Amino acid sequence: MKILGRSIGRFAVRPGAHSTGRVSGWHISHLPFSRLLGKTVYMTEPAVNRLRALLDPMPASMDTSHGYLDLLEARHEVPDTITQRLMRSSVVPVIYERAWRPLLGRLAKGLTGPSMAGERQYVRGQLRLKPGHTVLDLACGPGNFTRDLAGAVRPGGLVVGVDASPTMLARAIADTLDHPEVGYLRGDAERLPFADASFDAVCCFAALHMFGDPWAALDHMIRVLRPGGRIALLVSHRPESGLGAAIGSAIGTASGQRMFGQNEIHDALAQRGLTDIRQYITGFAQFLSASKA
Ligand SMILES: C[S@@+](CC[C@H](N)C(=O)[O-])C[C@H]1O[C@@H](n2cnc3c(N)ncnc32)[C@H](O)[C@@H]1O
């Protein structure tokens, strides 16, 4: 297809060994994952155009040769913790949705915490999603929540999955073939590349505690949320006292993740002017949601 390597407006499609065709005027990229799975990975024109419209500042060019918009340099710096290394590995993204996340989630939430289906129901409900809404799924991993959120904003909505890990995003797009209202972008949570008030809702699950600067990321999430929009977070929880406090601290040390105190995120949301804050603590996990005034 002639479109490869051609500049379309301000959107430059980089020539790549894996790029082989196009759909609806945009190129198709065959990725290692998609070859393994026998699938074709592509970005649809509506998703790309809508995603582009949210960017600020607009980059001079964007690499799409891997099937997602890549706004990070190849060797982007993230904290060098064991958890971050696992997120960038080639193995964890493959087993993440079916095994890794349900298992570690259960250990963190405890026996009485919600199932994965319960988490998805919680997010949809707390974000108060409607057809046509534009949603940010920050630290989307392999798109396990991104795809579900897309079902709640259909028709006419858009869910943008952002993650820093190329292997997680490769898995995400390989699994998102039948969701034209989903777009993926490789970016840093601590400097989100979107215009103010771009999103009706923001979801950031199981990630804030692994960011180098969670407060910068929280500021960006609130900045890109429109007034009246909802934010939903799943973060770590360190019990205040007893055996739980000791175990919580040990988990933090072993994993390199921050263990947030019971009031830390709640107070951070309140200090930033958010209202209608709801919090649900279960085991070493806490769910929070809030509205931007
Ligand atoms: C545990 S996964 C969460 C995936 C999904 N949200 C969930 O709840 O299952 C955490 C994700 O955060 C991403 N991540 C870590 N630091 C990041 C950063 N600074 N910017 C964007 N993504 C980041 C990792 O690559 C990983 O995919």
The ligand as an SDF file (V2000), in Angstrom:
LIG
                    3D

 27 29  0  0  0  0  0  0  0  0999 V2000
   -0.7570   -3.5320   37.1760 C   0  0  0  0  0  0  0  0  0  0  0  0
   -0.9550   -2.8250   35.5800 S   0  0  0  0  0  0  0  0  0  0  0  0
   -2.6430   -2.2350   35.6580 C   0  0  0  0  0  0  0  0  0  0  0  0
   -3.4390   -2.6360   34.4240 C   0  0  0  0  0  0  0  0  0  0  0  0
   -4.9340   -2.4030   34.5700 C   0  0  0  0  0  0  0  0  0  0  0  0
   -5.2290   -0.9850   34.7880 N   0  0  0  0  0  0  0  0  0  0  0  0
   -5.5250   -3.2220   35.6900 C   0  0  0  0  0  0  0  0  0  0  0  0
   -6.1050   -2.6780   36.6280 O   0  0  0  0  0  0  0  0  0  0  0  0
   -5.4360   -4.4450   35.6210 O   0  0  0  0  0  0  0  0  0  0  0  0
   -0.0410   -1.3190   35.8080 C   0  0  0  0  0  0  0  0  0  0  0  0
    0.3510   -0.6680   34.4880 C   0  0  0  0  0  0  0  0  0  0  0  0
    0.9080    0.6220   34.7660 O   0  0  0  0  0  0  0  0  0  0  0  0
    1.8230    0.8910   33.7260 C   0  0  0  0  0  0  0  0  0  0  0  0
    2.6820    2.0180   34.1260 N   0  0  0  0  0  0  0  0  0  0  0  0
    3.6000    2.0390   35.1220 C   0  0  0  0  0  0  0  0  0  0  0  0
    4.1760    3.2640   35.1940 N   0  0  0  0  0  0  0  0  0  0  0  0
    3.5970    4.0340   34.2250 C   0  0  0  0  0  0  0  0  0  0  0  0
    3.7370    5.3840   33.8190 C   0  0  0  0  0  0  0  0  0  0  0  0
    4.5980    6.2250   34.4200 N   0  0  0  0  0  0  0  0  0  0  0  0
    2.9730    5.8310   32.8040 N   0  0  0  0  0  0  0  0  0  0  0  0
    2.0850    5.0150   32.1840 C   0  0  0  0  0  0  0  0  0  0  0  0
    1.9030    3.7160   32.5360 N   0  0  0  0  0  0  0  0  0  0  0  0
    2.6380    3.2340   33.5480 C   0  0  0  0  0  0  0  0  0  0  0  0
    2.5590   -0.4380   33.5790 C   0  0  0  0  0  0  0  0  0  0  0  0
    3.2340   -0.5170   32.3470 O   0  0  0  0  0  0  0  0  0  0  0  0
    1.4060   -1.4370   33.7010 C   0  0  0  0  0  0  0  0  0  0  0  0
    0.9030   -1.8210   32.4610 O   0  0  0  0  0  0  0  0  0  0  0  0
  1  2  1  0
  2  3  1  0
  2 10  1  0
  3  4  1  0
  4  5  1  0
  5  6  1  0
  5  7  1  0
  7  8  2  0
  7  9  1  0
 10 11  1  0
 11 12  1  0
 11 26  1  0
 12 13  1  0
 13 14  1  0
 13 24  1  0
 14 15  1  0
 14 23  1  0
 15 16  2  0
 16 17  1  0
 17 18  1  0
 17 23  2  0
 18 19  1  0
 18 20  2  0
 20 21  1  0
 21 22  2  0
 22 23  1  0
 24 25  1  0
 24 26  1  0
 26 27  1  0
M  CHG  2   2   1   9  -1
M  END
$$$$
